[in-house]
């Protein structure tokens, strides 16, 4: 018979940590190609609850619903490329054509005739041709390092789009199998302990991502309606920009409002007989009201209070995410920070958690030889379970006569010291409690075992740990 190698709990933990570190280093090295896969995961987070709801209501197979959802997603991408992009491109072209007039209006407001940007002098009072020439010079200055890389970036974007679509398709099909598949490769004890924490992380991420998508759509639509009523030019472009920058905590709404106010202030006309300043004030008030409604009504209902991050932590997370991963890091900074907070909370509790006490039953007829043997067995069992120092709970419903002899009781603390064990006595005997207190040994008269409060007389022989069953027989009886 071939002898098998068995890994200790410490060896298993070491291997898991090494694998985790190697995986993190590997992911960091290939971070440049991760963005399409991350966007695919985000898409599945958004769509999977909808797929489950549809499958439950219609009785259709979930995979069939996933195929329908993917076809719908492809339709939205095609619509965006064929309809939305050309429409927005028209607004951008019109904005470029009208840029000289906006610049001149800016000059009037500032009371200046020219400004210097990146070494290029831009006249705020010149003709359209002169301003366009100066703006083109500025754009050439900015794009000197961008234009040579334009073709590779376009090719890279196309490849990433294809990777996103392929990844999304397979993740949508297999989303209901990923969790159970991972669970099968983890020990049951780990699943039981980490399951609630993983569910909490999943709840935070799902609520945040779906909430942010809802806010993008909602703020885009509401902003478009408000800007159209106020007669602000380029309303579709400004509305989509407003929705997108809403994903940037704190600064996003102010950037969106500032751009809309600038356009209203420099467009050269205003409805309802207002002045341009009056229109700009109306736009500022509108954005302020929308922000207050979002913060006080929409956000609590959509996202809830799941994140629980201090504003300074959010700002630091956003800046760190933007530095590490650009736009994607900017968008994911807050949910990642919330996830790290949950992980840090779990690790903090584990680091401060004391190991469970190993139960040692002392019978009324035991003598000191038997008591010594039981304590030593319990210490060995506790050490086998991974405790750096054995922690024992001596259950003594009816104390042996030898333990109630004051002249003999000193043998118990000596026995615990010999075993390098931290011992506590579980008993209702007043005499034994007094002796234990005089010897500096902790006592308790009630105990919670498997969620039930018990007393010493409730413990039976089946609770006694056996050396042959090793650490798996430890009873988590006291902390």
KOLDOSE-548407 format. One record per residue (C-alpha): chain; x, y, z; residue number from 1. Coordinates in steps of 0.001 Angstrom, whole numbers, plus 524288, in hexadecimal, padded with zeros to 5 digits. Example, Ala and Ser with C-alpha at 12.3 -4.5 7.8 and 13.67 -1.06 7.14 Angstrom:
REM KOLDOSE-548407
<A; <8300C; 7EE6C; 81E78>; 1>
<A; <83566; 7FBDC; 81BE4>; 2>
***
This chain:
REM KOLDOSE-548407
<A; <80000; 80000; 80000>; 1>
<A; <80583; 80D28; 7FBE2>; 2>
<A; <806F8; 816D6; 806EF>; 3>
<A; <800D3; 823F9; 803E1>; 4>
<A; <80634; 8313B; 807A1>; 5>
<A; <7FD6C; 8392B; 8108E>; 6>
<A; <7FF43; 847CA; 811DA>; 7>
<A; <7FDB0; 84E76; 81EE6>; 8>
<A; <7F483; 85A0D; 8203A>; 9>
<A; <80032; 8632F; 820E1>; 10>
<A; <805EE; 85D7C; 8145E>; 11>
<A; <7F8DC; 85EFB; 80D70>; 12>
<A; <7F7B2; 86D25; 811CF>; 13>
<A; <80594; 86FEC; 80D20>; 14>
<A; <802D0; 869F4; 7FFD9>; 15>
<A; <7F62F; 871BC; 7FE79>; 16>
<A; <7FD35; 87E6E; 801DA>; 17>
<A; <807FE; 87B8F; 7F80B>; 18>
<A; <7FE15; 87898; 7ED61>; 19>
<A; <7F69E; 8851E; 7F089>; 20>
<A; <802FF; 88D64; 7F01B>; 21>
<A; <8076A; 88756; 7E342>; 22>
<A; <7F9DD; 88996; 7DD74>; 23>
<A; <7F9CB; 897DC; 7E1A8>; 24>
<A; <80764; 89A3A; 7DC11>; 25>
<A; <8036C; 893A0; 7CF5C>; 26>
<A; <7F702; 89BB8; 7CE31>; 27>
<A; <7FEB5; 8A824; 7D0D5>; 28>
<A; <80871; 8A4D5; 7C617>; 29>
<A; <7FD92; 8A290; 7BC16>; 30>
<A; <7F4D4; 8ADB7; 7C0C2>; 31>
<A; <7F562; 8B405; 7B34F>; 32>
<A; <7ECA8; 8A970; 7AD5F>; 33>
<A; <7E32F; 8A7FD; 7B8C3>; 34>
<A; <7DA03; 8B349; 7B5AC>; 35>
<A; <7D115; 8ABFF; 7ABF0>; 36>
<A; <7CF93; 8A0B4; 7B58A>; 37>
<A; <7CC81; 8AA17; 7C0B1>; 38>
<A; <7C240; 8B0F9; 7B863>; 39>
<A; <7BC88; 8A3A6; 7B519>; 40>
<A; <7BB8C; 8A059; 7C399>; 41>
<A; <7B4EE; 8AD6D; 7C611>; 42>
<A; <7AB37; 8AAB8; 7BB28>; 43>
<A; <7A803; 89D4A; 7C0B4>; 44>
<A; <7A646; 8A33A; 7CE4B>; 45>
<A; <79C20; 8AC3C; 7C869>; 46>
<A; <79503; 8A25D; 7BFEC>; 47>
<A; <79555; 895CF; 7C7FA>; 48>
<A; <78AC9; 899BB; 7D1FE>; 49>
<A; <78202; 89DB2; 7C6A2>; 50>
<A; <7846C; 890A4; 7BFF7>; 51>
<A; <7811C; 8892A; 7CC55>; 52>
<A; <7748B; 890EE; 7CE18>; 53>
<A; <7705D; 88EA6; 7BFF5>; 54>
<A; <7739D; 88024; 7C09C>; 55>
<A; <76BF4; 87EDD; 7CD52>; 56>
<A; <75FFB; 885E2; 7C814>; 57>
<A; <75F9D; 87FB3; 7BA89>; 58>
<A; <764A7; 87225; 7BDD7>; 59>
<A; <76E6B; 87305; 7B2B0>; 60>
<A; <77C0E; 86D38; 7B46A>; 61>
<A; <78591; 87721; 7B9B8>; 62>
<A; <78F32; 874AF; 7AEAA>; 63>
<A; <784CE; 877DB; 7A49C>; 64>
<A; <78217; 884A7; 7ABB9>; 65>
<A; <790BD; 88747; 7ABB1>; 66>
<A; <7912C; 885A7; 79CE5>; 67>
<A; <785BD; 88F25; 79B66>; 68>
<A; <78C8A; 898DE; 7A45B>; 69>
<A; <7991D; 897BB; 79C9F>; 70>
<A; <79209; 89A11; 78FCB>; 71>
<A; <78BCA; 8A60E; 79606>; 72>
<A; <79934; 8AAB8; 79A70>; 73>
<A; <79E8B; 8A916; 78CAA>; 74>
<A; <792F4; 8B0E5; 787AB>; 75>
<A; <795E6; 8BBE7; 79142>; 76>
<A; <7A439; 8BC16; 78D24>; 77>
<A; <7A05F; 8BC69; 77EC5>; 78>
<A; <7966D; 8C739; 78164>; 79>
<A; <7A0A3; 8CF0A; 788B4>; 80>
<A; <7AA74; 8CDC2; 77D9A>; 81>
<A; <7A0D1; 8D05A; 7728D>; 82>
<A; <79792; 8DA6D; 77897>; 83>
<A; <79C71; 8E044; 7854B>; 84>
<A; <7AA94; 8E279; 7815C>; 85>
<A; <7A733; 8E9A0; 774A6>; 86>
<A; <79D2F; 8F215; 77BD3>; 87>
<A; <7A6F0; 8F5E0; 78642>; 88>
<A; <7B164; 8F7E8; 77BEB>; 89>
<A; <7A868; 901EF; 77592>; 90>
<A; <7A765; 90926; 7828A>; 91>
<A; <7B621; 908AC; 78421>; 92>
<A; <7B845; 90E14; 77676>; 93>
<A; <7AE81; 918EE; 77901>; 94>
<A; <7B557; 91BFF; 785DA>; 95>
<A; <7C25E; 91CE4; 77EC0>; 96>
<A; <7BC6C; 92612; 774AC>; 97>
<A; <7B68F; 92EB0; 77F36>; 98>
<A; <7C2B3; 92E47; 787BE>; 99>
<A; <7C788; 93BC0; 78375>; 100>
<A; <7BAF9; 94235; 787EA>; 101>
<A; <7BBB0; 93B3B; 79519>; 102>
<A; <7C9C9; 93FB6; 7969C>; 103>
<A; <7C62E; 94DC2; 79380>; 104>
<A; <7BB29; 94D52; 79D68>; 105>
<A; <7C4E9; 9480E; 7A750>; 106>
<A; <7CDD6; 9539F; 7A458>; 107>
<A; <7C2D2; 95D11; 7A6E7>; 108>
<A; <7BFE7; 956C1; 7B3F8>; 109>
<A; <7CE37; 95689; 7B7FF>; 110>
<A; <7D130; 96408; 7B2C7>; 111>
<A; <7DD77; 95F05; 7ABFD>; 112>
<A; <7E1DE; 95F4D; 79DDF>; 113>
<A; <7EA44; 952F2; 79DEC>; 114>
<A; <7EE96; 94767; 7A632>; 115>
<A; <7FA73; 93E85; 7A5BA>; 116>
<A; <7F85B; 92FB6; 7A5DE>; 117>
<A; <80410; 9268C; 7A4E2>; 118>
<A; <80C0E; 93129; 79E3F>; 119>
<A; <80175; 93451; 79427>; 120>
<A; <7FB71; 941F6; 79471>; 121>
<A; <7ECD8; 94190; 791D7>; 122>
<A; <7E627; 94E3F; 78E6E>; 123>
<A; <7D934; 9503B; 79544>; 124>
<A; <7D500; 95B0E; 78BFF>; 125>
<A; <7DA2C; 9566B; 77ECC>; 126>
<A; <7D300; 951D0; 772BD>; 127>
<A; <7CDD8; 9440B; 770F5>; 128>
<A; <7D941; 9407F; 7680F>; 129>
<A; <7E356; 945D1; 77189>; 130>
<A; <7DD7D; 93EE8; 77D5B>; 131>
<A; <7DC1A; 9321E; 775D4>; 132>
<A; <7EA55; 932E8; 77199>; 133>
<A; <7EEAE; 9351D; 77F98>; 134>
<A; <7E608; 92A30; 784DE>; 135>
<A; <7EB5A; 920DF; 77A81>; 136>
<A; <7F91C; 92483; 77EAE>; 137>
<A; <7F55E; 92163; 78CBD>; 138>
<A; <7EF96; 9143F; 788B7>; 139>
<A; <7FBD9; 910FA; 780F7>; 140>
<A; <803E6; 9144F; 78CF6>; 141>
<A; <7FBA2; 90B19; 79541>; 142>
<A; <7FB13; 9004D; 78B23>; 143>
<A; <80943; 8FF5C; 7870A>; 144>
<A; <80B11; 8F34A; 78F5C>; 145>
<A; <7FD73; 8EE01; 78CB8>; 146>
<A; <7FC44; 8EE53; 77DF0>; 147>
<A; <807D4; 8E539; 77B21>; 148>
<A; <80131; 8DB06; 783C0>; 149>
<A; <7F396; 8DD29; 77E45>; 150>
<A; <7F355; 8D15E; 7750C>; 151>
<A; <7F878; 8C79A; 77F2F>; 152>
<A; <7EEB2; 8CCF5; 78910>; 153>
<A; <7E36A; 8CB30; 77F7C>; 154>
<A; <7E7AC; 8BD27; 77CD6>; 155>
<A; <7E91F; 8BAC3; 78B70>; 156>
<A; <7DB8C; 8C044; 78DFA>; 157>
<A; <7D57D; 8B73D; 783C2>; 158>
<A; <7DC4B; 8AB5B; 789B7>; 159>
<A; <7D7D2; 8AF37; 7975D>; 160>
<A; <7C9D0; 8B0EF; 79284>; 161>
<A; <7CA09; 8A334; 78CCE>; 162>
<A; <7CFCC; 89DB5; 7996B>; 163>
<A; <7C531; 8A4AD; 7A128>; 164>
<A; <7BA4A; 89F04; 798BD>; 165>
<A; <7BFE7; 89136; 7991E>; 166>
<A; <7C25B; 891A2; 7A7D4>; 167>
<A; <7B4D4; 896FB; 7AA6B>; 168>
<A; <7AE89; 88C1A; 7A296>; 169>
<A; <7B551; 88118; 7A9F5>; 170>
<A; <7B3B3; 88786; 7B73E>; 171>
<A; <7A52E; 88978; 7B4E0>; 172>
<A; <7A3BA; 87B21; 7B164>; 173>
<A; <7ABA5; 8761A; 7BCEF>; 174>
<A; <7A892; 88049; 7C76E>; 175>
<A; <79FFD; 876DB; 7CF28>; 176>
<A; <7AAB2; 86C72; 7CF4C>; 177>
<A; <7B668; 874B7; 7D310>; 178>
<A; <7B2EC; 875FF; 7E177>; 179>
<A; <7AFBA; 8678F; 7E3D5>; 180>
<A; <7BBAB; 863B1; 7DBCE>; 181>
<A; <7C4C8; 86BAE; 7E45C>; 182>
<A; <7BDEA; 866C0; 7F0AA>; 183>
<A; <7C0B3; 8588A; 7ED14>; 184>
<A; <7CF50; 85B1D; 7EDCD>; 185>
<A; <7CEE4; 86148; 7FB5B>; 186>
<A; <7CDF6; 85A0A; 8085C>; 187>
<A; <7C099; 859CF; 80EC2>; 188>
<A; <7C59D; 86103; 81AC8>; 189>
<A; <7CAC3; 86BF5; 81224>; 190>
<A; <7BDDE; 86CAC; 80AB4>; 191>
<A; <7B62B; 86D9A; 8174D>; 192>
<A; <7BEAE; 8786A; 81CDB>; 193>
<A; <7C17C; 88057; 81092>; 194>
<A; <7B420; 87E66; 80A3C>; 195>
<A; <7AD47; 889AD; 81156>; 196>
<A; <7B8CC; 892C8; 80EC9>; 197>
<A; <7B92D; 88F72; 8004F>; 198>
<A; <7AA7E; 8915D; 7FF91>; 199>
<A; <7AC3C; 89EB0; 805DF>; 200>
<A; <7B6B7; 8A285; 7FBF7>; 201>
<A; <7AE24; 89DAE; 7F0E7>; 202>
<A; <7A2B5; 8A5A3; 7F615>; 203>
<A; <7AADD; 8B20D; 7F6F8>; 204>
<A; <7B0CA; 8B086; 7E972>; 205>
<A; <7A3FB; 8ACE0; 7E2FA>; 206>
<A; <79C41; 8B7DD; 7E948>; 207>
<A; <7A6B3; 8C1F4; 7E645>; 208>
<A; <7A8A7; 8BE37; 7D80D>; 209>
<A; <79A26; 8BD0D; 7D4F5>; 210>
<A; <79783; 8C98D; 7DC80>; 211>
<A; <7A1F3; 8D100; 7D50C>; 212>
<A; <79CAA; 8CC55; 7C7F8>; 213>
<A; <78F04; 8D092; 7CBE8>; 214>
<A; <79434; 8DDE6; 7D010>; 215>
<A; <79B65; 8DFB5; 7C321>; 216>
<A; <78EF4; 8DD31; 7BB62>; 217>
<A; <78654; 8E505; 7C49D>; 218>
<A; <78F22; 8F103; 7C538>; 219>
<A; <7913A; 8F0BE; 7B677>; 220>
<A; <782A4; 8F0A7; 7B3C9>; 221>
<A; <77F04; 8FABA; 7BE28>; 222>
<A; <78A34; 903B7; 7BA51>; 223>
<A; <7865C; 902F0; 7ABFE>; 224>
<A; <7785C; 906B0; 7AF25>; 225>
<A; <77C9A; 911F9; 7B7E6>; 226>
<A; <786C8; 91741; 7AE57>; 227>
<A; <77D4D; 91652; 7A2FA>; 228>
<A; <772D5; 91DDE; 7AA6B>; 229>
<A; <77CDA; 9284F; 7AE1A>; 230>
<A; <7814C; 92971; 7A009>; 231>
<A; <78F81; 925D1; 7A290>; 232>
<A; <796A9; 921BF; 7963D>; 233>
<A; <79C8D; 91432; 79475>; 234>
<A; <792DF; 90E87; 79E4A>; 235>
<A; <794C8; 90023; 79A14>; 236>
<A; <7A397; 9011D; 79B13>; 237>
<A; <7A312; 9081C; 7A829>; 238>
<A; <798EA; 8FE90; 7AD7C>; 239>
<A; <7A102; 8F271; 7AA51>; 240>
<A; <7AD1A; 8F920; 7AFC2>; 241>
<A; <7A574; 8FC2F; 7BC32>; 242>
<A; <7A13E; 8EE02; 7BDC4>; 243>
<A; <7AEE5; 8E8A2; 7BBAA>; 244>
<A; <7B5EB; 8F1BB; 7C51C>; 245>
<A; <7ABC0; 8EE6B; 7CF84>; 246>
<A; <7B3CD; 8E219; 7D18B>; 247>
<A; <7BED7; 8EAA2; 7D6C6>; 248>
<A; <7BBFB; 8ECAF; 7E556>; 249>
<A; <7BBA1; 8FAB3; 7EA5D>; 250>
<A; <7C237; 9016C; 7DECF>; 251>
<A; <7B9DB; 8FBA0; 7D3E1>; 252>
<A; <7AD63; 90387; 7D626>; 253>
<A; <7B511; 91033; 7D788>; 254>
<A; <7BC62; 90DB0; 7CADC>; 255>
<A; <7AF93; 90AE5; 7C3BF>; 256>
<A; <7A907; 916F0; 7C970>; 257>
<A; <7B4C3; 91F85; 7C66F>; 258>
<A; <7B532; 91B62; 7B826>; 259>
<A; <7A675; 91D7C; 7B676>; 260>
<A; <7A743; 92AE7; 7BCEF>; 261>
<A; <7B2C3; 92E9D; 7B42B>; 262>
<A; <7AB3F; 92AE5; 7A7CD>; 263>
<A; <79F35; 9325F; 7AC5B>; 264>
<A; <7A78D; 93E25; 7AFBA>; 265>
<A; <7AE9D; 93EA9; 7A2A1>; 266>
<A; <7A480; 939F8; 798BA>; 267>
<A; <7A0D2; 947FD; 7953F>; 268>
<A; <79222; 9469E; 79732>; 269>
<A; <78823; 94384; 7A1B5>; 270>
<A; <77995; 93FED; 7A1A9>; 271>
<A; <76E3C; 94689; 7A886>; 272>
<A; <7746F; 953DF; 7A719>; 273>
<A; <77F00; 95062; 7B109>; 274>
<A; <78CED; 95517; 7B0AD>; 275>
<A; <797EA; 94B5C; 7AF0C>; 276>
<A; <79B6D; 94D1A; 7BD56>; 277>
<A; <78D4F; 94A4D; 7C101>; 278>
<A; <78D92; 93DEE; 7B8AE>; 279>
<A; <79A54; 939AC; 7BEFB>; 280>
<A; <7947A; 93BD1; 7CC86>; 281>
<A; <78876; 933DA; 7C8A1>; 282>
<A; <7912C; 928B2; 7C3E0>; 283>
<A; <79929; 92938; 7D07E>; 284>
<A; <78CCC; 928D6; 7D8C1>; 285>
<A; <7877D; 91D78; 7D0A5>; 286>
<A; <793CD; 91570; 7D270>; 287>
<A; <7941A; 91882; 7E0F6>; 288>
<A; <785FC; 91417; 7E2AF>; 289>
<A; <7887E; 907B0; 7DADE>; 290>
<A; <7946A; 904C7; 7E334>; 291>
<A; <78CBF; 90685; 7EFD1>; 292>
<A; <781D5; 8FDA9; 7EAFB>; 293>
<A; <78BF0; 8F37D; 7E701>; 294>
<A; <79347; 8F3F1; 7F3F1>; 295>
<A; <78775; 8F400; 7FCE8>; 296>
<A; <77D89; 8EB8A; 7F5C9>; 297>
<A; <78308; 8E3E0; 7EA4C>; 298>
<A; <79013; 8DF50; 7EFEF>; 299>
<A; <78A7B; 8DA14; 7FCD1>; 300>
<A; <78007; 8D26E; 7F58E>; 301>
<A; <78896; 8CD54; 7EA88>; 302>
<A; <795C6; 8CB07; 7F0E2>; 303>
<A; <791E4; 8CBFD; 7FF25>; 304>
<A; <79BD3; 8CDBC; 809E3>; 305>
<A; <7A3F0; 8C201; 80607>; 306>
<A; <7B103; 8C887; 80390>; 307>
<A; <7B2FD; 8CF66; 810BB>; 308>
<A; <7BF98; 8D650; 80CF5>; 309>
<A; <7C48D; 8E320; 81268>; 310>
<A; <7C501; 8EE12; 80833>; 311>
<A; <7D3D8; 8EF1E; 80992>; 312>
<A; <7D511; 8E086; 806F9>; 313>
<A; <7CC87; 8E20B; 7FAE3>; 314>
<A; <7D4C4; 8ED5A; 7F5BF>; 315>
<A; <7E170; 8E5F8; 7F833>; 316>
<A; <7DBC6; 8D9B6; 7F1D2>; 317>
<A; <7D74B; 8E123; 7E5C3>; 318>
<A; <7E472; 8E7CB; 7E3F2>; 319>
<A; <7EBA8; 8DAFA; 7E623>; 320>
<A; <7E2E1; 8D3C5; 7DC91>; 321>
<A; <7E4B6; 8DE3B; 7D22C>; 322>
<A; <7F379; 8DDB8; 7D413>; 323>
<A; <7F445; 8CEE1; 7D346>; 324>
<A; <7EA22; 8CBB8; 7C8D2>; 325>
<A; <7E55D; 8D849; 7C26C>; 326>
<A; <7D6DA; 8D982; 7BF99>; 327>
<A; <7D3EE; 8CB77; 7C38E>; 328>
<A; <7DAF2; 8CD68; 7D07A>; 329>
<A; <7D375; 8DA03; 7D286>; 330>
<A; <7C679; 8D304; 7D0D5>; 331>
<A; <7C9DA; 8C715; 7D906>; 332>
<A; <7D121; 8CE0A; 7E3F9>; 333>
<A; <7C596; 8CF1A; 7ED40>; 334>
<A; <7C07D; 8C0FF; 7EC34>; 335>
<A; <7CE59; 8BBC3; 7ED3A>; 336>
<A; <7D0AF; 8C41D; 7F959>; 337>
<A; <7C3EC; 8BF2C; 7FF3C>; 338>
<A; <7C81A; 8B127; 7FC61>; 339>
<A; <7D56C; 8B36D; 802A0>; 340>
<A; <7CE99; 8B8EF; 80E90>; 341>
<A; <7C6A1; 8AC6E; 81007>; 342>
<A; <7D2DA; 8A420; 80E44>; 343>
<A; <7DA5D; 8AC80; 81813>; 344>
<A; <7CF3B; 8AB25; 821EB>; 345>
<A; <7CF79; 89C60; 82092>; 346>
<A; <7DE51; 89BBA; 821E1>; 347>
<A; <7DE17; 8A4AE; 82DB5>; 348>
<A; <7D44B; 89BD3; 83476>; 349>
<A; <7DC20; 88FBC; 830F9>; 350>
<A; <7E8C3; 895B1; 8360E>; 351>
<A; <7E234; 89925; 842DC>; 352>
<A; <7DACD; 88C72; 843EE>; 353>
<A; <7DEF7; 882BA; 84E32>; 354>
<A; <7DF09; 87471; 84AB4>; 355>
<A; <7D40E; 86BED; 84FE2>; 356>
<A; <7D630; 86520; 85CCD>; 357>
<A; <7D7A6; 85667; 85C90>; 358>
<A; <7CDEE; 84FEA; 86590>; 359>
<A; <7D376; 846FB; 87044>; 360>
<A; <7C975; 83F3B; 87834>; 361>
<A; <7CD11; 83C30; 88656>; 362>
<A; <7C4F7; 8313D; 88C85>; 363>
<A; <7C153; 83071; 89B2F>; 364>
<A; <7C936; 823D9; 89CF8>; 365>
<A; <7D5B0; 828DF; 8968B>; 366>
<A; <7E257; 8295F; 89E38>; 367>
<A; <7EDEE; 8322D; 89B8E>; 368>
<A; <7F43D; 82876; 89258>; 369>
<A; <7E7F4; 827F3; 88A18>; 370>
<A; <7E640; 836BE; 88AB8>; 371>
<A; <7F458; 838B8; 88674>; 372>
<A; <7F28B; 82F6C; 87B01>; 373>
<A; <7E61F; 83657; 876AB>; 374>
<A; <7EC6D; 843D3; 87764>; 375>
<A; <7F867; 83F6B; 86FCA>; 376>
<A; <7EFDF; 8390B; 86558>; 377>
<A; <7E7F9; 8459B; 86441>; 378>
<A; <7F45E; 84DC7; 862F6>; 379>
<A; <7F981; 84505; 85817>; 380>
<A; <7EC5F; 84594; 8511F>; 381>
<A; <7EBD3; 85468; 85229>; 382>
<A; <7F9A4; 855A8; 84CD3>; 383>
<A; <7F641; 84C7F; 8418B>; 384>
<A; <7EB15; 855AE; 83E24>; 385>
<A; <7F4B7; 860BA; 83B7C>; 386>
<A; <7F460; 86819; 8486C>; 387>
<A; <80167; 86E81; 84BA3>; 388>
<A; <7FE28; 86C41; 859FA>; 389>
<A; <7F4A2; 86191; 85E13>; 390>
<A; <7E7CE; 8672E; 86322>; 391>
<A; <7E009; 85DBC; 86B9C>; 392>
<A; <7D28B; 85E13; 871B0>; 393>
<A; <7D1E8; 85494; 87D2C>; 394>
<A; <7C3BB; 85055; 87E83>; 395>
<A; <7C199; 84BC4; 88C7C>; 396>
<A; <7B2F1; 84A09; 88F65>; 397>
<A; <7B5D3; 8426A; 89BF5>; 398>
<A; <7C3BA; 844C2; 8A0BF>; 399>
<A; <7CBB7; 838D6; 8A4D9>; 400>
<A; <7CEA1; 8388C; 8B365>; 401>
<A; <7DD38; 83A1D; 8B0BA>; 402>
<A; <7DAE0; 8473A; 8AA42>; 403>
<A; <7D38E; 84CAF; 8B5DA>; 404>
<A; <7DF11; 84A75; 8BEE2>; 405>
<A; <7E57E; 857A4; 8C03A>; 406>
<A; <7F2AF; 85185; 8C300>; 407>
<A; <7F1D1; 849FB; 8B616>; 408>
<A; <7EB6E; 85426; 8AD40>; 409>
<A; <7F87C; 85AC9; 8AA55>; 410>
<A; <7FB7A; 84F3F; 8A186>; 411>
<A; <7F1B1; 8544C; 89760>; 412>
<A; <7F865; 8616D; 89467>; 413>
<A; <80572; 85A3D; 89496>; 414>
<A; <80000; 85074; 88ABF>; 415>
<A; <7FB34; 85B70; 881D8>; 416>
<A; <80871; 86241; 882CA>; 417>
<A; <80F53; 8557C; 87F89>; 418>
<A; <806D6; 85428; 87348>; 419>
<A; <808AD; 862AD; 8701C>; 420>
<A; <7F9DA; 86351; 86F75>; 421>
<A; <7F01F; 86E37; 8720D>; 422>
<A; <7E585; 867A6; 87A1B>; 423>
<A; <7D7F3; 86B75; 87E9D>; 424>
<A; <7CEA2; 863B6; 88744>; 425>
<A; <7C069; 8617F; 8837E>; 426>
<A; <7B8E8; 85DE9; 88FD3>; 427>
<A; <7ADD5; 86198; 898EF>; 428>
<A; <7B4C8; 85CDB; 8A547>; 429>
<A; <7B678; 86871; 8AE68>; 430>
<A; <7C191; 861B2; 8B5B4>; 431>
<A; <7C905; 85F2C; 8A917>; 432>
<A; <7C698; 86D0E; 8A46C>; 433>
<A; <7CC8B; 87273; 8B0EC>; 434>
<A; <7D880; 869C4; 8AFAD>; 435>
<A; <7DA27; 86D9A; 8A155>; 436>
<A; <7D939; 87C1A; 8A476>; 437>
<A; <7E377; 87ADB; 8AF1D>; 438>
<A; <7EC70; 87428; 8A532>; 439>
<A; <7E9D7; 87E72; 89AAB>; 440>
<A; <7E27F; 8753C; 89170>; 441>
<A; <7D6F5; 87A88; 889B4>; 442>
<A; <7C9A6; 87465; 88C51>; 443>
<A; <7BC5B; 874C4; 885BA>; 444>
<A; <7AF4B; 86E7C; 888C8>; 445>
<A; <7A87D; 86FBE; 87B81>; 446>
<A; <7AD04; 86CD0; 86DD0>; 447>
<A; <7A823; 86EC2; 85FF2>; 448>
<A; <7AA47; 862BC; 8577F>; 449>
<A; <7A530; 86272; 84979>; 450>
<A; <79C50; 86DEE; 84C6C>; 451>
<A; <7965B; 867E0; 858B7>; 452>
<A; <79912; 86C63; 8669B>; 453>
<A; <79C2C; 86092; 86F20>; 454>
<A; <7A120; 85D91; 87CCD>; 455>
<A; <7AB94; 853BE; 880EC>; 456>
<A; <7A1F9; 848A4; 88364>; 457>
<A; <79D5D; 8492A; 87513>; 458>
<A; <7AAA6; 844ED; 86FCD>; 459>
<A; <7AB93; 83653; 86D37>; 460>
<A; <7B5E3; 82C82; 8691B>; 461>
<A; <7B38E; 82F83; 85AB4>; 462>
<A; <7B973; 83D0F; 85CAE>; 463>
<A; <7C657; 8375C; 86144>; 464>
<A; <7D125; 839A0; 85719>; 465>
<A; <7D87E; 82DAC; 8525D>; 466>
<A; <7E69F; 82E2D; 84E26>; 467>
<A; <7E414; 82503; 842CD>; 468>
<A; <7DA2A; 82E85; 83D18>; 469>
<A; <7E44A; 83976; 83DAA>; 470>
<A; <7E09F; 847BC; 83C7A>; 471>
<A; <7D3E5; 8455A; 83552>; 472>
<A; <7CDB8; 84133; 84238>; 473>
<A; <7D07D; 84DFB; 84933>; 474>
<A; <7C480; 85436; 84ED5>; 475>
<A; <7C391; 862E4; 84CE0>; 476>
<A; <7BEA8; 864BA; 85A7D>; 477>
<A; <7C414; 87173; 85FA2>; 478>
<A; <7CB50; 87D68; 85B10>; 479>
***
